[in-house]
Amino acid sequence: QLQLVESGGGLVQPGGSLRLSCAASGFTLDYYAVGWFRQAPGKEREQVSCITVGNRVTDYVDSVKGRFTIFRDNAKNTVHLQMDNLKPGDTGVYYCAAKAQLYYYCSGYIPGGYDYWGQGTQVTVSS
């Protein structure tokens, strides 16, 4: 069974850090681009970050540039999202998704969209 499972969410104070993990089972993430998305209450889902096959490209939404870092741990078949200097506006449910054979881009319009999605993990930034 092909599956993505997110973990690492929680409650953190503004300025704090969290590391989200997206672990794959049933397939190898090496051959997939991985995106992180978030959805805040009452708002549309937005793509936060992504990384292409072979790590050729990493991309971030402007609001998280300089604070979030996406990277792979191939040995663990996992992609992480390191989130530093968190702000209340980062609150939401974070989802990871995978798309096969995306080498040169991983955001914007993607024909067919991402293939596999996780169930989401809640991130709450509040004092």
FENURSUL-V22922 format. One record per run of one state. SS is the DSSP state (2 for helix, 1 for strand, 0 for the rest). FROM is the first residue (numbers start at 1). TO is the last residue. If there is no record, write none. Layout:
((SS	FROM	TO) (SS	FROM	TO))
//
This chain:
((0	1	2) (1	3	7) (0	8	9) (1	10	12) (0	13	17) (1	18	25) (0	26	28) (2	29	31) (1	32	39) (0	40	45) (1	46	51) (0	52	52) (2	53	55) (0	56	57) (1	58	60) (0	61	61) (2	62	64) (0	65	67) (1	68	73) (2	74	76) (0	77	77) (1	78	83) (0	84	87) (2	88	90) (0	91	91) (1	92	100) (0	101	115) (1	116	117) (0	118	120) (1	121	125) (0	126	127))
//
